[in-house]
């Protein structure tokens, strides 16, 4: 197969642009000067001026939860508490009596007025069915009385927060470990393996339609690996998966001798996932001023890194607040003599609020920043309010880049939508609406945003010589766009659309011919 008559962006600085691309099997066979003889009788695809890029990688996605969110009450975008409750009421009216009503995407900081939700708000519209609504940041859970009753008072766990009213009774909002434990044991456990897989199938097709050819999944704690394995056995994966496993499983992982990289070209065991703190939206991020929730201490993370290194795993650790990021960097630096000789590629997830003196430490220690470009403009109002006086050092993607940090881009779906083009726009424009750019000094160039979404994620998985670029011998993972993002005006970026997606030489979305 030969793709021709368009713009081929290889993402390789030695040959950034090619006039044509030849594909043989699952590999790129060559470009200009070699494609004529690459295949005996090649199929020729006329791009008609369209642009071809390496396929997009979402470096931070909760794929099972994003799949589930497609089938839940959607609360994202609700402007008031009353609007959110009305959406729940509609869903509850259609649900069987006593069945769980699940929802996601609420953020009280987006409501006008900004008020904290309570169980009574939900009891008024769903008195007979348990309701569980996960917040947009995934770190708070809003429950009604029927749902709370299912726990029989067992709500508090280490690292968790149970919000209580003046009389000491639960308000209906759980945060951090308390929220996760409740949701895992009482809400998600009711979903069968078959149901999970059926939820994932359309979500995989949707991801492919958005140019995604690889993901770094964060739902290892939820049993994502065996569900992806089932789809892989069916040859039903249209993208490549770098799978996380939770730090809590390290002893079991070590006991069976499992190590990073086990798998094949489509599904591999990848890395250990840990959490330092909470989030901005739940106001549980751990800050230098002493506020926030500590989930993992510096010493505990250092122990996780040591044990993971002994088992042959890199570590990805969630850190939002400036203190959480500092202590994560401290732990990696303290253990560097152990893991650096092994070539392990550690990463801090989010890195949202940083002390300026810690920005150059990412590169110095050798830790990547796995960030989400969409979070900056999406969180701008919350950051300006909750982190007043500090917001200028939040979402500092350009500062990290200029300091030599390897920056990889993801979505954190379902927190933001799994949509790499939207993320690229957010990284470059620093706005998602008609407002001026938020902290324009932290904007990236289009080329940098593309590199963070194609080249850099492949390095994190050890695939820098196999994926992320359109070069001979690399896997034929690519996306076709209706125009070239590197030659259009920045304001035109939101208008770019996905034409087709290919993974491993197979069209996974909208095969040609195209209009």
C-alpha positions in Angstrom: 0.0 0.0 0.0 1.3 3.5 -0.9 -0.1 6.7 0.6 0.7 9.6 -1.8 -0.2 13.1 -2.9 -0.4 14.5 0.6 1.8 15.6 3.4 3.6 12.9 5.4 4.8 14.2 8.8 7.3 11.6 10.0 8.0 13.3 13.3 11.7 12.5 12.7 13.9 15.6 12.7 16.3 14.1 10.1 13.5 13.8 7.5 10.5 15.6 8.9 8.4 15.4 5.7 8.0 12.8 3.0 5.9 12.9 -0.2 4.7 9.3 0.0 4.6 6.4 2.4 4.8 2.7 1.6 3.4 0.1 3.9 4.0 -3.7 3.7 2.2 -5.9 6.2 2.2 -4.2 9.6 5.3 -2.1 8.9 6.4 1.0 7.1 8.4 -0.1 4.1 9.8 3.3 3.1 9.1 6.7 1.6 10.2 8.7 -1.4 12.8 6.8 -3.5 11.9 3.4 -2.1 8.1 3.1 -2.3 8.0 2.2 -6.0 9.7 -1.1 -5.4 8.5 -1.9 -1.9 5.6 -4.0 -3.0 5.0 -6.1 -6.1 1.6 -4.5 -7.0 0.8 -1.9 -4.3 -2.6 -0.4 -3.7 -2.3 3.4 -4.1 -4.2 5.7 -1.8 -4.6 9.2 -3.0 -4.5 11.5 0.0 -5.6 14.5 -2.1 -3.6 16.9 0.0 -4.4 15.4 3.4 -1.9 15.0 6.2 -0.5 11.8 7.7 1.0 11.7 11.2 2.1 8.9 13.5 -0.9 7.5 15.4 -1.8 9.3 18.6 -1.1 7.8 22.0 -3.2 8.7 25.0 -0.6 8.5 27.8 -3.1 8.6 30.7 -6.5 7.0 30.3 -8.8 5.1 32.7 -10.1 3.0 29.8 -12.6 0.8 31.7 -14.0 3.8 33.5 -14.2 5.8 30.3 -16.0 2.9 28.7 -18.4 2.8 31.6 -19.0 6.6 31.5 -20.4 6.2 28.0 -23.3 4.3 29.6 -23.8 6.4 32.7 -25.7 9.6 33.7 -23.5 12.4 32.3 -23.1 15.3 34.8 -20.2 17.1 33.0 -21.3 20.5 32.0 -24.1 20.9 34.6 -24.1 24.6 35.6 -26.0 24.2 38.9 -26.7 21.6 41.5 -30.3 21.6 40.4 -29.3 20.8 36.8 -27.2 17.9 38.0 -30.0 16.6 40.2 -32.5 16.9 37.3 -30.3 14.7 35.2 -30.2 12.1 37.9 -34.0 12.2 38.4 -34.5 11.5 34.7 -32.2 8.4 34.8 -33.7 7.2 38.1 -37.2 7.4 36.6 -36.1 5.0 33.8 -34.1 2.6 36.0 -35.6 -0.6 37.5 -36.6 0.0 41.2 -33.7 -0.8 43.5 -31.1 -0.9 40.7 -27.9 1.2 41.0 -28.0 4.6 39.3 -24.5 5.4 38.2 -23.2 8.7 37.0 -20.0 10.7 36.5 -18.6 14.1 35.7 -20.0 16.4 38.4 -17.8 19.2 39.8 -19.2 21.4 42.4 -16.7 24.2 41.6 -18.5 24.5 38.2 -21.9 25.1 39.7 -23.3 28.6 40.3 -23.6 29.0 43.1 -20.8 26.7 44.1 -22.2 24.4 46.8 -21.3 21.0 48.1 -23.8 18.3 47.3 -25.6 16.1 49.9 -27.4 12.9 50.1 -30.7 14.8 50.6 -30.4 16.3 47.2 -30.5 12.8 45.7 -33.0 11.4 48.1 -35.6 13.8 46.8 -35.4 12.3 43.3 -34.3 8.8 43.9 -35.5 7.6 47.3 -35.7 3.9 46.5 -32.7 3.3 44.3 -29.0 3.6 45.4 -27.2 6.4 43.5 -23.5 6.7 43.1 -22.0 9.6 41.2 -18.3 9.9 40.7 -16.9 13.4 40.5 -15.2 14.6 37.4 -11.7 14.2 38.9 -12.5 10.7 40.1 -11.6 11.4 43.7 -15.0 12.2 45.2 -18.2 10.1 45.3 -21.7 11.5 45.8 -24.2 9.1 47.3 -27.8 9.1 48.4 -29.1 7.5 51.6 -29.9 4.2 50.0 -26.4 3.9 48.7 -24.9 4.8 52.1 -27.1 2.2 53.8 -25.5 -0.5 51.7 -22.2 0.2 53.5 -23.8 -0.4 56.9 -21.7 2.4 58.3 -18.4 1.1 57.0 -17.1 4.2 55.2 -13.8 5.3 56.7 -10.6 3.8 55.4 -6.9 4.9 55.6 -6.2 7.7 53.2 -9.9 8.5 52.8 -12.3 11.3 53.8 -15.9 11.0 54.9 -17.5 14.4 54.8 -19.8 14.9 57.8 -22.5 17.4 58.8 -22.7 19.3 62.1 -24.2 16.3 63.8 -21.5 14.0 62.7 -23.5 12.1 60.1 -22.2 11.5 56.6 -23.2 14.2 54.1 -23.2 11.7 51.2 -19.8 12.7 49.8 -16.7 10.5 50.2 -13.3 11.4 49.0 -10.0 9.6 48.0 -9.6 6.1 49.4 -13.1 6.1 51.0 -14.6 6.9 47.6 -12.6 4.4 45.7 -13.2 1.6 48.2 -16.9 2.2 48.2 -17.2 2.4 44.5 -15.0 -0.7 43.9 -16.7 -3.0 46.4 -20.3 -1.9 46.1 -20.8 -0.3 42.7 -18.3 -1.7 40.2 -18.2 -5.2 41.6 -21.7 -5.7 40.4 -20.6 -5.4 36.8 -19.7 -8.8 35.3 -16.7 -9.6 33.1 -19.0 -10.0 30.1 -20.6 -6.7 30.7 -17.2 -4.9 31.0 -16.0 -6.3 27.7 -19.2 -5.3 26.0 -18.8 -1.8 27.3 -15.2 -1.7 26.0 -16.0 -2.7 22.4 -17.7 0.5 21.3 -15.3 2.6 23.4 -12.4 1.0 21.5 -14.1 1.9 18.2 -14.6 5.5 19.4 -11.0 5.8 20.4 -9.9 4.6 17.0 -12.2 7.2 15.4 -10.2 9.9 17.2 -6.8 8.8 15.8 -5.8 6.7 18.8 -3.4 3.8 18.1 -2.1 3.3 21.7 -3.1 4.0 25.2 -1.3 3.9 28.6 -4.1 2.5 30.8 -4.6 3.3 34.5 -7.3 0.8 35.4 -5.1 -2.1 36.4 -6.7 -1.9 39.9 -10.1 -2.5 38.3 -9.0 -5.7 36.5 -8.4 -4.2 33.1 -5.6 -6.6 32.1 -7.7 -9.8 31.8 -10.4 -7.9 30.0 -8.0 -6.6 27.4 -6.5 -10.1 27.2 -9.9 -11.4 26.3 -10.3 -8.9 23.5 -6.7 -9.6 22.3 -7.5 -13.3 22.1 -10.4 -12.4 19.8 -8.1 -10.1 17.7 -10.4 -7.3 18.7 -8.0 -4.7 19.9 -7.7 -1.8 17.4 -5.0 -0.1 19.4 -2.0 -1.0 21.6 -2.2 -1.1 25.4 0.5 -0.4 27.9 -1.1 -1.7 31.1 -0.7 -0.5 34.7 -0.8 -2.7 37.8 -1.5 -1.2 41.2 1.3 -0.8 43.7 -0.8 -2.8 46.2 -0.1 -5.9 44.1 3.7 -5.6 44.1 4.2 -8.5 46.5 2.1 -10.8 44.3 3.8 -9.5 41.2 7.2 -10.2 42.6 6.1 -13.7 43.9 5.2 -14.9 40.4 8.2 -13.3 38.7 6.1 -11.0 36.4 8.1 -8.1 34.9 7.4 -5.1 32.6 7.1 -5.8 28.9 5.4 -9.2 29.1 2.9 -9.5 26.2 2.9 -8.8 22.5 2.7 -5.8 20.1 -0.8 -5.1 21.1 -1.0 -5.7 24.9 1.8 -5.6 27.4 2.2 -5.4 31.1 3.8 -2.0 31.6 4.2 -0.2 34.9 3.3 0.1 38.6 0.7 2.9 39.5 0.8 4.7 42.8 -0.9 7.8 44.3 0.8 10.6 46.4 -2.3 12.8 47.0 -5.7 13.9 45.9 -6.9 16.5 43.4 -7.6 20.2 42.8 -11.3 19.8 42.4 -11.8 17.8 45.6 -9.4 20.2 47.3 -7.3 17.2 48.5 -4.1 18.0 46.6 -1.2 18.0 49.0 0.4 21.4 49.2 3.5 23.0 50.7 1.1 25.0 52.9 0.2 21.8 54.7 -3.2 21.3 53.2 -4.4 18.2 51.3 -4.6 14.4 51.8 -1.5 12.2 51.9 -2.2 8.9 50.2 1.5 7.7 49.9 4.3 9.3 51.8 7.8 10.0 50.4 9.3 7.1 52.3 6.5 4.8 51.1 7.0 5.8 47.5 10.7 5.2 47.8 10.0 1.7 49.0 7.5 1.1 46.1 10.2 2.3 43.6 12.8 0.0 45.2 10.5 -3.0 45.1 9.3 -2.2 41.6 12.8 -1.9 40.4 13.7 -5.3 41.9 10.7 -6.8 39.9 11.7 -4.9 36.7 9.0 -2.3 36.7 8.9 1.5 36.1 6.6 3.5 38.4 4.0 6.0 37.5 2.9 8.1 40.4 -0.1 10.5 40.6 1.0 13.8 42.1 -1.1 17.0 41.9 0.1 19.4 44.7 3.5 21.1 44.9 4.4 19.1 48.1 3.2 15.8 46.5 5.4 16.5 43.4 8.4 17.5 45.5 8.2 14.3 47.6 7.7 12.2 44.5 10.9 13.7 43.0 12.7 13.2 46.3 11.7 9.5 46.3 12.9 9.0 42.7 16.1 10.9 43.4 16.8 8.9 46.6 16.5 5.6 44.7 18.1 6.6 41.5 21.3 4.6 41.9 19.1 1.5 42.0 16.8 2.1 39.0 18.8 4.2 36.6 21.2 1.4 35.7 18.2 -0.7 34.8 16.9 1.8 32.3 13.5 2.1 34.0 11.5 5.0 32.7 9.6 6.5 35.6 6.9 9.2 35.4 5.0 11.6 37.5 1.3 11.8 36.4 -0.3 15.2 36.3 2.5 17.4 37.9 -0.2 20.1 38.1 1.2 22.4 40.7 5.0 22.8 41.0 7.4 24.9 43.0 9.6 26.7 40.5 12.7 25.2 42.0 11.3 21.7 41.4 10.7 22.2 37.6 14.3 21.4 36.6 14.5 18.4 38.8 12.3 16.3 36.5 15.1 16.3 33.9 17.9 16.2 36.4 16.5 13.1 38.1 15.4 11.5 34.8 11.6 11.4 35.5 9.1 12.1 32.8 6.0 14.4 33.2 2.9 12.6 32.0 0.5 15.4 31.8 -2.9 16.3 30.3 -2.9 19.5 28.1 -6.7 19.7 28.4 -6.5 20.0 32.2 -5.0 23.5 32.1 -7.8 25.5 30.3 -10.4 23.1 31.7 -9.4 23.8 35.3 -8.5 27.4 35.0 -11.4 28.8 37.0 -10.9 26.3 39.8 -7.1 26.9 39.8 -7.5 30.6 40.0 -9.9 30.3 43.0 -8.5 27.4 44.9 -4.8 28.0 44.2 -5.1 31.8 44.2 -1.6 33.3 44.2 -0.1 30.0 43.0 -1.9 29.4 39.7 1.0 30.9 37.6 3.1 27.8 38.5 0.4 25.3 37.7 0.0 23.4 34.5 3.5 24.7 33.6 4.0 22.5 30.5 6.3 24.9 28.6 8.5 25.4 31.7 8.9 21.7 32.0 9.6 21.3 28.3 12.2 24.1 28.3 13.9 22.5 31.3 14.5 19.4 29.3 11.7 17.2 30.7 10.2 14.5 28.6 6.6 15.5 28.4 3.9 13.1 27.4 0.3 14.0 26.8 -2.9 12.2 27.8 -6.5 12.9 28.5 -7.2 11.4 32.0 -10.5 10.2 30.5 -13.1 10.2 31.7 -12.0 13.3 33.5 -11.5 15.0 30.1 -12.7 13.4 26.9 -10.4 10.9 25.2 -9.7 13.1 22.2 -6.0 13.8 21.3 -6.8 16.5 18.9 -8.6 18.4 21.6 -5.6 18.0 23.9 -3.2 19.2 21.3 -5.4 22.3 20.8 -5.5 22.9 24.5 -1.7 22.7 24.8 -1.1 25.1 22.0 -4.0 27.6 22.5 -4.4 27.3 26.3 -8.1 27.8 26.0 -11.1 25.6 25.3 -13.6 28.4 24.7 -13.8 32.0 23.5 -11.8 33.4 26.4 -8.2 34.5 25.9 -5.4 32.0 26.5 -4.9 31.2 30.2 -1.2 31.7 31.1 -0.1 31.9 27.5 3.5 31.7 28.6 2.9 28.0 29.2 1.7 27.3 25.7 3.5 24.8 23.5 4.2 24.9 19.8 2.1 22.7 17.5 5.2 20.5 16.9 5.9 20.1 20.6 2.3 19.2 21.3 2.4 16.6 18.5 5.7 15.2 19.8 4.1 14.8 23.3 1.3 12.9 21.7 3.2 10.6 19.3 7.0 10.4 19.9 7.4 10.8 23.6 4.8 8.2 24.8 6.5 5.6 22.6 9.8 6.3 24.5 8.0 5.7 27.8 7.1 2.2 26.7 10.6 1.5 25.3 9.2 1.6 21.8 11.2 4.6 20.5 12.7 2.4 17.7 9.3 0.8 16.7 6.6 3.4 17.1 5.9 7.1 17.3 7.5 8.0 13.9 6.8 7.2 10.3 10.1 5.6 9.4 11.1 2.4 7.5 10.8 -0.6 9.8 8.5 1.1 12.3 5.0 -0.3 12.9 2.4 1.2 10.6 0.4 3.1 13.1 -0.9 6.4 11.6 -3.7 8.9 11.5 -4.9 10.8 8.4 -6.1 14.4 9.0 -8.0 16.6 6.7 -5.2 19.2 6.8 -1.7 19.7 8.1 -1.6 21.1 11.6 1.9 22.4 11.2 1.0 24.6 8.2 -2.4 25.9 9.3 -3.0 28.9 11.5 -3.2 28.1 15.2 -6.8 29.4 15.3 -7.7 26.7 12.7 -6.5 23.8 14.9 -9.9 23.1 16.5 -11.4 22.7 13.0 -9.0 19.8 12.1 -10.8 16.5 11.8 -9.8 12.8 11.7 -10.2 11.2 8.3 -8.9 7.7 9.1 -6.8 5.6 11.5 -4.5 2.7 10.9 -2.8 0.4 13.5 -0.4 -2.2 12.4 -1.1 -1.8 8.7 -4.9 -2.3 9.3 -7.4 0.4 8.9 -9.2 0.7 12.3 -11.4 3.7 11.3 -12.8 4.8 8.0 -10.7 2.9 5.4 -10.4 4.5 2.0 -11.6 5.5 -0.5 -12.6 8.9 0.9 -14.6 11.7 -0.6 
